[in-house]
């Protein structure tokens, strides 16, 4: 019986159409990835360019607004308003630039506004202090309790106002230290403005002895005021007895001086009165204390020969 030889199995040749489809799919995927990468890179470059332009425009807008107010006759000397409006213009440009940058990156600003609106309570609570500072800054600008260049006392800190913006008030004290006070603290606390008035009264107290001539001392105080041209004659200086102390008769002198020479006049008056009283022979007593050392007294008694003999006789 004849054997039939096995027929070798042959694989069908790959279809040219299928191979073409596979190559085309890979090419399309690579092309899409390349397009997406290029789009992202272009958008990132444009976003960074918008950010850089925004930062530059914010500084330019601040300087432009400040320069514009300097040229306006009503505000050319108002440094407070100039700084405030310049700061407001800067932040406005920054916000607009940030929105433009987010839109370029494909972030829908409408959705952001929706999310912020839904989370307004949480955002408001989180930014309560910041928003309070902004509102207080606006009220400080409107009410004007102090301006740039004024010497003020805020929250127990004394200094000259260097800057007022949306969030803080910057002071410079007598030791050349920078003091930053939040606007909410400034607006909600007591403010003492020492530059708002043109003149200021000084009140000085001097003590004289009980045996000294009170009339002569009062006359010398008024003469010291008359000899100093920085002391104003209107209102006139005033001097009188204000207290009878334990060791001195206290005389109080009240005199007025202009703000720009107030401290110099005050310190000079202290020295002038001291030297005048000393020349006139008027005593300026100071509190004294008498100390009794009991141990020292017993020791002296014990060393007394008479007492020692009495003790021996006993």
MIKOL-630024 format. One line per 8 residues: number of its first residue (from 1); their letters; for each residue z, x, y of N, C-alpha, C. Coordinates in Angstrom, 3 decimals. Example, Ala and Ser with C-alpha at 12.3 -4.5 7.8 and 13.67 -1.06 7.14 Angstrom:
1) AS) 7.800/13.190/-5.690/7.800/12.300/-4.500/7.800/13.200/-3.300 | 7.080/12.850/-2.250/7.140/13.670/-1.060/7.870/12.900/0.030 .
//
This chain:
1) XXXXXXXX) 0.000/0.877/-1.200/0.000/0.000/0.000/0.000/0.890/1.218 | -0.928/0.647/2.067/-1.090/1.513/3.271/0.005/1.226/4.296 | 0.590/2.333/4.934/1.622/2.198/5.986/0.979/2.155/7.355 | 1.542/1.321/8.135/1.030/1.162/9.511/1.814/2.085/10.415 | 1.130/2.931/11.152/1.794/3.888/12.071/2.374/3.146/13.259 | 3.613/3.516/13.632/4.229/2.834/14.808/3.462/3.109/16.089 | 3.397/2.090/16.890/2.687/2.206/18.185/3.680/2.688/19.240 | 3.438/3.800/19.922/4.385/4.301/20.961/4.510/3.331/22.131 .
9) XXXXXXXX) 5.791/3.193/22.565/6.074/2.294/23.687/5.725/3.000/24.988 | 5.061/2.339/25.856/4.648/2.901/27.156/5.207/2.028/28.259 | 5.787/2.694/29.302/6.335/1.961/30.468/5.213/1.635/31.420 | 5.248/0.452/31.908/4.177/0.099/32.871/4.315/0.907/34.149 | 3.265/1.313/34.680/3.264/2.097/35.929/3.837/1.278/37.065 | 4.628/1.970/37.923/5.222/1.282/39.087/4.146/0.713/39.957 | 4.484/-0.485/40.439/3.486/-1.151/41.275/3.410/-0.481/42.638 | 2.289/-0.204/43.138/2.163/0.395/44.481/2.767/-0.486/45.564 .
17) XXXXXXXX) 2.707/-1.790/45.351/3.233/-2.728/46.367/4.751/-2.631/46.422 | 5.397/-2.556/45.211/6.865/-2.461/45.179/7.336/-1.166/45.818 | 6.660/-0.060/45.497/7.036/1.217/46.097/6.893/1.169/47.603 | 5.853/0.521/48.041/5.638/0.420/49.493/6.732/-0.397/50.149 | 7.178/-1.483/49.456/8.235/-2.320/50.011/9.548/-1.539/50.107 | 9.879/-0.730/49.094/11.108/0.044/49.120/11.118/1.058/50.249 | 10.010/1.747/50.408/9.924/2.723/51.489/10.014/2.044/52.837 | 9.404/0.920/52.982/9.424/0.194/54.257/10.830/-0.296/54.590 .
25) XXXXXXXX) 11.598/-0.794/53.561/12.976/-1.262/53.803/13.883/-0.143/54.289 | 13.757/1.024/53.659/14.561/2.155/54.106/14.196/2.561/55.529 | 12.908/2.553/55.795/12.475/2.930/57.144/12.981/1.942/58.181 | 12.964/0.647/57.803/13.442/-0.361/58.750/14.946/-0.203/59.002 | 15.713/0.065/57.917/17.161/0.254/58.074/17.467/1.461/58.950 | 16.741/2.559/58.678/16.944/3.759/59.488/16.577/3.498/60.942 | 15.505/2.749/61.114/15.073/2.432/62.478/16.102/1.577/63.205 | 16.658/0.597/62.460/17.675/-0.266/63.081/18.928/0.529/63.449 .
33) XXXXXXXX) 19.365/1.396/62.512/20.533/2.220/62.810/20.270/3.105/64.017 | 19.072/3.672/64.056/18.743/4.511/65.202/18.714/3.724/66.501 | 18.151/2.499/66.425/18.112/1.665/67.642/19.517/1.291/68.109 | 20.367/0.922/67.126/21.740/0.542/67.494/22.484/1.732/68.087 | 22.316/2.899/67.441/22.989/4.094/67.950/22.518/4.446/69.350 | 21.198/4.356/69.537/20.669/4.678/70.867/21.134/3.674/71.906 | 21.180/2.379/71.496/21.664/1.358/72.445/23.126/1.591/72.816 | 23.939/1.901/71.789/25.359/2.159/72.066/25.522/3.378/72.961 .
41) XXXXXXXX) 24.757/4.429/72.652/24.856/5.643/73.464/24.425/5.374/74.901 | 23.321/4.622/75.052/22.847/4.310/76.410/23.873/3.463/77.154 | 24.438/2.461/76.445/25.429/1.597/77.096/26.691/2.374/77.475 | 27.113/3.286/76.587/28.278/4.101/76.912/28.013/5.001/78.110 | 26.826/5.593/78.144/26.489/6.446/79.293/26.460/5.632/80.580 | 25.854/4.444/80.498/25.794/3.595/81.701/27.196/3.130/82.093 | 28.039/2.819/81.072/29.407/2.377/81.374/30.201/3.489/82.053 | 30.065/4.718/81.557/30.752/5.838/82.198/30.210/6.086/83.608 .
49) XXXXXXXX) 28.903/5.883/83.769/28.328/6.034/85.102/28.870/4.969/86.055 | 29.016/3.732/85.533/29.588/2.657/86.356/31.032/2.986/86.714 | 31.798/3.534/85.754/33.186/3.903/86.020/33.282/4.983/87.095 | 32.440/6.012/86.945/32.459/7.084/87.949/32.051/6.553/89.318 | 31.019/5.701/89.333/30.578/5.121/90.611/31.659/4.215/91.198 | 32.370/3.495/90.336/33.441/2.612/90.807/34.569/3.417/91.459 | 34.951/4.515/90.812/36.011/5.351/91.380/35.597/5.921/92.737 | 34.339/6.350/92.819/33.865/6.886/94.104/33.784/5.797/95.159 .
57) XXXXXXXX) 33.260/4.629/94.773/33.150/3.528/95.735/34.516/3.021/96.176 | 35.508/3.044/95.277/36.849/2.576/95.660/37.432/3.467/96.752 | 37.275/4.774/96.606/37.768/5.683/97.651/36.978/5.506/98.949 | 35.663/5.330/98.804/34.842/5.140/99.996/35.207/3.836/100.708 | 35.416/2.762/99.929/35.768/1.474/100.529/37.103/1.552/101.256 | 38.053/2.276/100.675/39.352/2.439/101.329/39.201/3.180/102.658 | 38.457/4.274/102.647/38.254/5.029/103.885/37.468/4.222/104.916 | 36.481/3.474/104.448/35.661/2.679/105.378/36.494/1.578/106.035 .
65) XXXXXXXX) 37.317/0.888/105.231/38.150/-0.177/105.801/39.160/0.392/106.798 | 39.735/1.549/106.452/40.695/2.176/107.366/40.025/2.606/108.667 | 38.841/3.221/108.541/38.114/3.656/109.744/37.688/2.467/110.598 | 37.318/1.362/109.939/36.907/0.170/110.689/38.069/-0.391/111.498 | 39.259/-0.410/110.919/40.426/-0.911/111.654/40.845/0.047/112.759 | 40.607/1.336/112.562/40.934/2.295/113.612/40.051/2.108/114.839 | 38.834/1.657/114.635/37.922/1.442/115.758/38.161/0.113/116.455 | 38.832/-0.812/115.774/39.102/-2.120/116.379/40.258/-1.972/117.359 .
73) XXXXXXXX) 40.095/-2.409/118.606/41.132/-2.170/119.630/42.504/-2.743/119.257 | 42.537/-3.865/118.568/43.817/-4.496/118.265/44.585/-3.794/117.139 | 43.896/-3.025/116.333/44.553/-2.421/115.165/44.394/-0.904/115.106 | 43.896/-0.287/116.172/43.648/1.152/116.086/44.939/1.969/116.025 | 46.073/1.382/116.427/47.357/2.086/116.353/48.260/1.550/115.248 | 47.785/0.538/114.528/48.599/-0.086/113.482/48.339/0.620/112.147 | 49.122/1.671/111.871/48.933/2.427/110.632/49.305/1.605/109.405 | 50.260/0.708/109.560/50.670/-0.112/108.425/49.531/-0.989/107.937 .
81) XXXXXXXX) 48.881/-1.700/108.854/47.772/-2.568/108.480/46.599/-1.759/107.942 | 46.350/-0.599/108.509/45.250/0.237/108.039/45.468/0.675/106.597 | 46.658/1.147/106.280/46.941/1.574/104.912/46.894/0.402/103.938 | 47.416/-0.739/104.370/47.461/-1.896/103.483/46.060/-2.408/103.170 | 45.228/-2.561/104.193/43.866/-3.060/103.973/43.045/-2.039/103.181 | 43.249/-0.761/103.451/42.558/0.264/102.673/42.931/0.208/101.206 | 44.204/0.020/100.914/44.649/-0.111/99.525/44.089/-1.371/98.885 | 44.034/-2.476/99.637/43.492/-3.724/99.113/42.012/-3.580/98.782 .
89) XXXXXXXX) 41.239/-2.934/99.651/39.820/-2.721/99.386/39.609/-1.841/98.157 | 40.423/-0.851/97.998/40.294/0.054/96.842/40.511/-0.703/95.541 | 41.573/-1.496/95.461/41.851/-2.226/94.226/40.794/-3.304/93.960 | 40.264/-3.911/94.992/39.219/-4.919/94.799/37.968/-4.299/94.178 | 37.548/-3.138/94.665/36.376/-2.453/94.098/36.653/-2.024/92.664 | 37.863/-1.563/92.383/38.198/-1.161/91.013/38.112/-2.335/90.048 | 38.571/-3.508/90.462/38.503/-4.684/89.592/37.059/-5.088/89.334 | 36.240/-5.114/90.375/34.829/-5.476/90.200/34.111/-4.461/89.315 .
97) XXXXXXXX) 34.370/-3.189/89.500/33.746/-2.167/88.670/34.170/-2.264/87.218 | 35.437/-2.594/86.965/35.899/-2.761/85.594/35.205/-3.932/84.909 | 35.033/-5.026/85.638/34.322/-6.175/85.060/32.880/-5.808/84.748 | 32.206/-5.107/85.640/30.821/-4.693/85.398/30.725/-3.751/84.204 | 31.682/-2.851/84.048/31.660/-1.922/82.920/31.857/-2.660/81.600 | 32.762/-3.629/81.571/32.980/-4.403/80.348/31.748/-5.224/79.983 | 31.092/-5.804/80.946/29.881/-6.572/80.662/28.780/-5.677/80.131 | 28.680/-4.448/80.634/27.669/-3.523/80.126/27.936/-3.137/78.683 .
105) XXXXXXXX) 29.203/-3.078/78.300/29.556/-2.759/76.922/29.437/-3.954/75.988 | 29.019/-5.077/76.514/28.811/-6.259/75.685/29.995/-7.175/75.584 | 31.027/-6.900/76.345/32.208/-7.763/76.328/31.960/-8.934/77.262 | 32.124/-10.123/76.727/31.906/-11.322/77.530/33.105/-11.536/78.458 | 32.839/-11.439/79.736/33.938/-11.625/80.697/34.483/-13.047/80.674 | 33.607/-14.006/80.306/34.088/-15.389/80.226/35.156/-15.532/79.152 | 34.947/-14.854/78.021/35.956/-14.914/76.956/37.235/-14.221/77.379 | 37.098/-13.113/78.137/38.290/-12.427/78.623/39.092/-13.328/79.552 .
113) XXXXXXXX) 38.376/-14.014/80.438/39.061/-14.925/81.347/39.744/-16.052/80.582 | 39.088/-16.526/79.516/39.682/-17.584/78.698/40.951/-17.103/78.013 | 40.884/-15.892/77.457/42.064/-15.341/76.791/43.199/-15.128/77.790 | 42.843/-14.582/78.955/43.873/-14.367/79.977/44.465/-15.688/80.448 | 43.608/-16.695/80.543/44.121/-17.999/80.938/45.063/-18.582/79.903 | 44.719/-18.390/78.617/45.591/-18.891/77.558/46.905/-18.124/77.504 | 46.830/-16.840/77.831/48.034/-15.999/77.790/48.621/-15.773/79.174 | 48.351/-16.667/80.099/48.807/-16.481/81.480/50.329/-16.441/81.581 .
121) XXXXXXXX) 50.998/-17.231/80.761/52.455/-17.243/80.817/53.024/-15.892/80.395 | 52.492/-15.367/79.267/52.988/-14.069/78.793/52.646/-12.955/79.771 | 51.418/-12.987/80.305/51.017/-11.962/81.266/51.860/-12.062/82.535 | 52.105/-13.297/82.960/52.916/-13.479/84.161/54.333/-12.957/83.988 | 54.914/-13.198/82.806/56.253/-12.682/82.546/56.263/-11.166/82.432 | 55.207/-10.621/81.798/55.149/-9.164/81.642/54.938/-8.462/82.969 | 54.156/-9.079/83.837/53.832/-8.459/85.125/54.622/-9.079/86.263 | 55.760/-9.672/85.942/56.531/-10.354/86.974/56.954/-9.394/88.080 .
129) XXXXXXXX) 57.453/-8.216/87.682/57.878/-7.248/88.693/56.730/-6.759/89.546 | 55.583/-6.484/88.909/54.419/-6.000/89.665/53.897/-7.062/90.617 | 53.774/-8.293/90.114/53.283/-9.378/90.973/54.267/-9.657/92.109 | 55.558/-9.514/91.833/56.556/-9.696/92.884/56.398/-8.641/93.968 | 56.116/-7.397/93.562/55.902/-6.330/94.541/54.682/-6.616/95.408 | 53.613/-7.134/94.783/52.401/-7.443/95.550/52.686/-8.557/96.555 | 53.357/-9.623/96.088/53.680/-10.728/97.004/54.601/-10.251/98.126 | 55.568/-9.406/97.789/56.470/-8.882/98.818/55.723/-7.983/99.793 .
137) XXXXXXXX) 54.743/-7.213/99.287/53.939/-6.374/100.181/53.149/-7.198/101.181 | 52.606/-8.324/100.715/51.872/-9.208/101.634/52.815/-9.784/102.688 | 54.025/-10.188/102.272/54.979/-10.738/103.226/55.443/-9.676/104.220 | 55.616/-8.447/103.753/55.992/-7.369/104.681/54.903/-7.127/105.707 | 53.645/-7.250/105.270/52.533/-7.069/106.212/52.478/-8.201/107.228 | 52.794/-9.408/106.788/52.718/-10.561/107.697/53.904/-10.570/108.660 | 55.112/-10.369/108.146/56.311/-10.469/108.981/56.591/-9.198/109.782 | 56.130/-8.060/109.304/56.278/-6.778/110.002/57.729/-6.427/110.343 .
145) XXXXXXXX) 58.648/-6.384/109.370/60.000/-5.916/109.716/60.029/-4.434/110.043 | 59.061/-3.675/109.564/58.921/-2.261/109.902/57.465/-1.854/109.742 | 57.122/-0.754/110.393/55.770/-0.230/110.344/55.816/1.252/109.997 | 54.649/1.802/109.732/54.566/3.230/109.460/55.008/4.005/110.700 | 55.923/4.953/110.503/56.474/5.734/111.600/57.852/5.294/112.041 | 58.307/4.104/111.608/59.642/3.615/111.973/60.706/4.282/111.098 | 61.875/4.478/111.679/63.034/4.968/110.935/63.860/3.767/110.508 | 64.041/3.604/109.195/64.669/2.397/108.669/65.726/2.772/107.645 .
153) XXXXXXXX) 66.565/1.786/107.349/67.527/1.877/106.253/67.196/0.758/105.282 | 66.748/1.121/104.072/66.361/0.154/103.050/67.110/0.488/101.768 | 67.824/-0.494/101.247/68.573/-0.319/99.991/69.512/0.888/100.065 | 70.102/1.097/101.225/71.031/2.198/101.399/70.382/3.544/101.634 | 69.063/3.609/101.716/68.337/4.852/101.938/67.770/4.870/103.359 | 67.999/5.979/104.048/67.531/6.137/105.418/66.364/7.112/105.438 | 65.302/6.736/106.142/64.143/7.618/106.238/63.087/7.035/107.148 | 62.038/7.819/107.355/60.904/7.400/108.171/59.804/6.873/107.260 .
161) XXXXXXXX) 59.256/5.719/107.595/58.219/5.102/106.768/56.938/5.930/106.858 | 56.496/6.433/105.710/55.271/7.219/105.642/54.074/6.390/105.201 | 54.337/5.376/104.369/53.232/4.597/103.811/53.741/3.256/103.322 | 52.892/2.239/103.419/53.180/0.902/102.900/51.922/0.390/102.214 | 51.983/0.176/100.887/50.830/-0.336/100.164/51.223/-1.618/99.432 | 50.401/-2.013/98.445/50.636/-3.286/97.770/51.908/-3.289/96.929 | 52.347/-2.122/96.476/53.431/-2.075/95.517/54.704/-1.429/96.059 | 54.580/-0.377/96.860/55.750/0.403/97.257/55.738/0.697/98.748 .
169) XXXXXXXX) 56.929/1.043/99.244/57.098/1.588/100.586/57.601/3.020/100.428 | 56.921/3.956/101.043/57.261/5.369/100.899/57.975/5.856/102.145 | 59.177/6.427/101.947/59.986/6.936/103.045/60.113/8.453/102.928 | 60.411/9.082/104.058/60.711/10.513/104.105/62.021/10.673/104.856 | 63.056/11.197/104.158/64.372/11.276/104.791/64.537/12.567/105.577 | 65.733/12.753/106.153/65.972/13.923/106.998/65.943/15.233/106.254 | 66.132/15.215/104.934/66.061/16.431/104.116/64.663/16.679/103.576 | 63.680/15.937/104.092/62.279/16.062/103.671/62.097/15.669/102.205 .
177) XXXXXXXX) 62.865/14.686/101.763/62.729/14.156/100.415/61.918/12.868/100.450 | 61.098/12.690/99.447/60.261/11.494/99.339/61.036/10.397/98.633 | 61.112/9.226/99.263/61.825/8.075/98.717/60.822/6.940/98.541 | 60.674/6.445/97.315/59.753/5.348/97.013/60.589/4.104/96.715 | 60.399/3.071/97.516/61.151/1.826/97.374/60.180/0.715/97.011 | 60.360/0.006/95.895/59.482/-1.133/95.575/59.525/-2.185/96.669 | 58.388/-2.805/96.913/58.325/-3.798/97.989/59.260/-4.974/97.743 | 59.454/-5.339/96.461/60.376/-6.436/96.173/61.796/-6.074/96.586 .
185) XXXXXXXX) 62.176/-4.806/96.421/63.499/-4.354/96.846/63.606/-4.345/98.357 | 62.531/-3.937/99.026/62.554/-3.907/100.487/62.645/-5.308/101.068 | 61.833/-6.218/100.543/61.772/-7.560/101.114/63.009/-8.378/100.758 | 63.633/-8.081/99.604/64.779/-8.866/99.175/66.111/-8.305/99.603 | 66.124/-7.178/100.326/67.379/-6.552/100.731/67.457/-6.511/102.254 | 68.608/-6.070/102.746/68.803/-5.958/104.191/68.023/-4.755/104.709 | 67.273/-4.939/105.774/66.478/-3.884/106.393/67.036/-3.608/107.785 | 67.376/-2.351/108.019/67.842/-1.926/109.340/66.749/-1.047/109.949 .
193) XXXXXXXX) 66.134/-1.543/111.016/65.074/-0.809/111.697/65.673/-0.148/112.942 | 65.726/1.181/112.916/66.312/1.920/114.026/65.285/2.352/115.066 | 64.028/1.980/114.851/62.976/2.357/115.800/62.381/1.166/116.531 | 62.805/-0.032/116.167/62.206/-1.223/116.767/62.615/-1.377/118.231 | 63.853/-0.970/118.555/64.332/-1.054/119.926/64.111/0.283/120.638 | 63.972/0.214/121.940/63.707/1.423/122.728/64.976/2.209/123.021 | 66.120/1.530/123.044/67.386/2.196/123.358/68.399/1.901/122.262 | 69.449/2.728/122.233/70.500/2.553/121.232/71.844/2.967/121.838 .
201) XXXXXXXX) 72.889/2.266/121.443/74.215/2.551/121.967/74.979/3.463/121.017 | 75.658/4.428/121.598/76.550/5.289/120.838/77.990/4.879/121.127 | 78.827/4.957/120.121/80.248/4.624/120.264/81.054/5.778/119.702 | 81.791/6.449/120.586/82.556/7.637/120.225/84.032/7.400/120.524 | 84.887/7.844/119.618/86.328/7.668/119.768/86.991/9.031/119.875 | 87.861/9.172/120.878/88.589/10.426/121.110/90.076/10.110/121.202 | 90.887/10.997/120.627/92.334/10.815/120.691/92.974/11.787/121.668 | 93.904/11.270/122.496/94.648/12.123/123.428/96.133/11.942/123.157 .
209) XXXXXXXX) 96.927/12.877/123.674/98.358/12.807/123.455/99.016/11.681/124.240 | 100.185/11.251/123.771/100.917/10.179/124.441/101.438/10.618/125.804 | 101.587/11.905/126.025/102.078/12.397/127.312/100.957/12.673/128.307 | 99.687/12.564/127.895/98.571/12.844/128.794/98.284/11.655/129.693 | 97.575/11.962/130.809/97.227/10.926/131.789/96.012/10.148/131.283 | 96.215/8.868/130.977/95.123/8.052/130.431/94.027/7.835/131.471 | 94.405/7.588/132.715/93.407/7.367/133.762/92.523/8.584/133.961 | 93.126/9.757/133.953/92.335/10.983/134.108/91.376/11.167/132.937 .
217) XXXXXXXX) 91.843/10.879/131.737/90.992/11.034/130.560/89.810/10.077/130.601 | 90.049/8.838/131.004/88.961/7.875/131.097/87.948/8.293/132.160 | 88.450/8.801/133.288/87.549/9.254/134.350/86.701/10.437/133.879 | 87.297/11.324/133.096/86.537/12.469/132.581/85.459/12.024/131.598 | 85.751/10.999/130.805/84.730/10.480/129.880/83.525/9.939/130.639 | 83.769/9.178/131.679/82.658/8.638/132.472/81.919/9.747/133.221 | 82.656/10.787/133.638/82.004/11.908/134.309/81.087/12.670/133.345 | 81.503/12.797/132.101/80.648/13.446/131.099/79.345/12.675/130.918 .
225) XXXXXXXX) 79.416/11.363/130.962/78.196/10.551/130.864/77.317/10.741/132.088 | 77.931/10.801/133.277/77.156/10.961/134.509/76.474/12.327/134.562 | 77.070/13.334/133.945/76.501/14.684/133.980/75.351/14.869/132.991 | 75.172/13.955/132.078/74.097/14.069/131.079/72.950/13.144/131.483 | 71.776/13.684/131.841/70.666/12.820/132.286/70.101/11.943/131.181 | 70.412/12.240/129.919/69.902/11.427/128.815/70.678/10.123/128.649 | 71.852/10.036/129.251/72.655/8.815/129.175/72.154/7.846/130.243 | 71.850/6.627/129.831/71.304/5.624/130.756/72.415/5.056/131.635 .
233) XXXXXXXX) 72.025/4.720/132.847/72.963/4.078/133.778/72.927/2.557/133.687 | 71.923/2.028/133.021/71.807/0.583/132.827/71.366/0.315/131.380 | 72.276/-0.159/130.554/73.663/-0.555/130.795/74.561/0.646/131.116 | 75.569/0.391/131.919/76.460/1.463/132.368/77.399/1.881/131.245 | 77.796/3.143/131.198/78.770/3.587/130.196/80.100/2.856/130.361 | 80.813/2.735/129.267/82.092/2.017/129.237/83.107/2.862/128.484 | 84.342/2.936/129.001/85.410/3.703/128.354/86.730/2.980/128.561 | 87.557/2.935/127.513/88.861/2.277/127.620/89.687/2.606/126.377 .
241) XXXXXXXX) 90.976/2.186/126.417/91.855/2.374/125.266/91.512/1.316/124.214 | 91.382/1.755/122.969/91.070/0.812/121.893/92.111/0.824/120.777 | 93.006/1.812/120.783/94.004/1.833/119.713/95.129/2.790/120.075 | 96.329/2.457/119.610/97.484/3.338/119.721/97.797/3.839/118.321 | 97.376/5.063/118.049/97.543/5.603/116.713/98.916/6.197/116.491 | 99.131/6.723/115.295/100.419/7.304/114.938/100.698/8.589/115.694 | 99.636/9.310/116.034/99.844/10.598/116.710/99.001/10.749/117.964 | 98.203/9.723/118.331/97.323/9.859/119.489/96.997/8.494/120.069 .
249) XXXXXXXX) 96.637/8.508/121.353/96.103/7.328/122.021/94.581/7.404/121.906 | 93.966/6.450/121.247/92.532/6.497/120.983/91.749/5.858/122.128 | 90.829/6.636/122.680/89.933/6.164/123.731/88.525/6.050/123.160 | 87.837/4.975/123.488/86.475/4.737/122.984/85.499/4.803/124.143 | 84.417/5.545/123.939/83.340/5.670/124.916/82.082/5.044/124.334 | 81.490/4.145/125.125/80.235/3.511/124.738/79.186/3.834/125.783 | 78.082/4.398/125.321/77.002/4.793/126.236/75.662/4.552/125.559 | 74.617/4.387/126.377/73.281/4.080/125.871/72.346/5.253/126.144 .
257) XXXXXXXX) 71.408/5.438/125.207/70.381/6.476/125.359/69.086/5.979/124.717 | 67.983/6.577/125.100/66.698/6.219/124.490/66.643/6.736/123.057 | 65.855/6.041/122.240/65.823/6.361/120.819/65.341/7.779/120.544 | 64.398/8.274/121.325/63.846/9.593/121.022/64.818/10.730/121.320 | 65.862/10.471/122.123/66.843/11.521/122.440/68.250/11.100/122.027 | 68.361/10.043/121.245/69.689/9.484/120.933/70.571/10.499/120.227 | 70.095/11.089/119.149/70.945/11.975/118.365/71.307/13.241/119.136 | 70.361/13.782/119.871/70.683/14.963/120.682/71.750/14.641/121.724 .
265) XXXXXXXX) 71.608/13.475/122.364/72.595/13.077/123.372/73.964/12.822/122.736 | 73.996/12.248/121.564/75.264/11.961/120.886/75.994/13.251/120.537 | 75.299/14.189/119.920/75.953/15.443/119.530/76.383/16.250/120.756 | 75.554/16.237/121.806/75.918/16.960/123.022/77.133/16.329/123.698 | 77.257/15.007/123.620/78.396/14.338/124.238/79.699/14.704/123.537 | 79.680/14.835/122.231/80.887/15.242/121.513/81.373/16.613/121.988 | 80.451/17.530/122.123/80.831/18.873/122.574/81.273/18.860/124.029 | 80.580/18.094/124.868/80.903/18.069/126.290/82.316/17.505/126.521 .
273) XXXXXXXX) 82.653/16.440/125.806/83.979/15.840/125.985/85.062/16.794/125.490 | 84.835/17.446/124.367/85.829/18.388/123.847/86.077/19.522/124.839 | 85.037/20.094/125.379/85.200/21.196/126.323/85.824/20.713/127.634 | 85.451/19.513/128.091/86.011/18.982/129.339/87.500/18.715/129.191 | 87.917/18.088/128.096/89.339/17.828/127.874/90.119/19.141/127.758 | 89.536/20.117/127.109/90.219/21.398/126.954/90.407/22.092/128.297 | 89.385/22.018/129.156/89.489/22.633/130.477/90.520/21.911/131.344 | 90.589/20.591/131.227/91.535/19.805/132.025/92.948/19.844/131.466 .
281) XXXXXXXX) 93.154/20.453/130.329/94.490/20.530/129.755/94.923/19.273/129.038 | 93.995/18.414/128.682/94.320/17.189/127.949/94.364/17.507/126.461 | 95.450/17.175/125.850/95.651/17.480/124.439/94.870/16.495/123.568 | 94.277/17.008/122.504/93.597/16.171/121.512/94.307/16.377/120.178 | 95.405/15.657/119.962/96.223/15.903/118.754/95.504/15.461/117.485 | 95.954/16.016/116.413/95.429/15.654/115.107/96.610/15.326/114.203 | 96.393/14.552/113.166/97.519/14.149/112.299/98.187/15.363/111.663 | 99.510/15.339/111.650/100.291/16.422/111.033/101.203/15.838/109.968 .
289) XXXXXXXX) 101.572/16.670/109.017/102.465/16.262/107.941/103.661/17.208/107.883 | 104.821/16.667/107.602/106.047/17.443/107.432/106.424/17.399/105.962 | 106.495/18.551/105.343/106.798/18.644/103.919/108.207/19.188/103.736 | 109.031/18.506/102.942/110.404/18.918/102.642/110.463/19.344/101.192 | 110.789/20.584/100.991/110.913/21.136/99.648/112.377/21.098/99.242 | 112.753/20.178/98.379/114.151/20.008/97.992/114.653/21.187/97.176 | 113.781/21.735/96.335/114.204/22.866/95.508/114.559/24.066/96.369 | 113.756/24.318/97.406/114.045/25.442/98.300/115.362/25.221/99.024 .
297) XXXXXXXX) 115.647/23.961/99.408/116.903/23.673/100.083/118.108/23.906/99.190 | 118.028/23.531/97.925/119.126/23.766/96.998/119.350/25.247/96.756 | 118.232/25.966/96.739/118.368/27.402/96.526/119.106/28.056/97.686 | 118.775/27.622/98.887/119.456/28.179/100.061/120.944/27.835/100.036 | 121.253/26.593/99.666/122.668/26.209/99.596/123.391/27.028/98.546 | 122.739/27.240/97.435/123.359/28.019/96.367/123.598/29.459/96.754 | 122.758/29.991/97.653/122.908/31.369/98.088/123.917/31.524/99.219 | 124.423/30.399/99.720/125.376/30.471/100.832/126.696/31.079/100.355 .
305) XXXXXXXX) 127.172/32.134/101.024/128.433/32.770/100.597/129.613/31.817/100.686 | 129.623/30.993/101.764/130.756/30.072/101.916/130.822/29.091/100.772 | 129.638/28.545/100.424/129.610/27.572/99.338/129.954/28.240/98.019 | 129.516/29.470/97.874/129.816/30.179/96.622/131.306/30.406/96.466 | 131.976/30.787/97.613/133.432/30.990/97.538/134.154/29.698/97.255 | 133.689/28.612/97.851/134.320/27.303/97.595/134.191/26.932/96.134 | 133.020/27.215/95.580/132.810/26.891/94.171/133.705/27.735/93.294 | 133.892/29.032/93.677/134.746/29.899/92.877/136.212/29.464/92.967 .
313) XX) 136.623/29.042/94.185/138.007/28.575/94.345/138.267/27.349/93.513 | 137.276/26.465/93.443/137.442/25.255/92.639/137.568/25.621/91.168 .
//
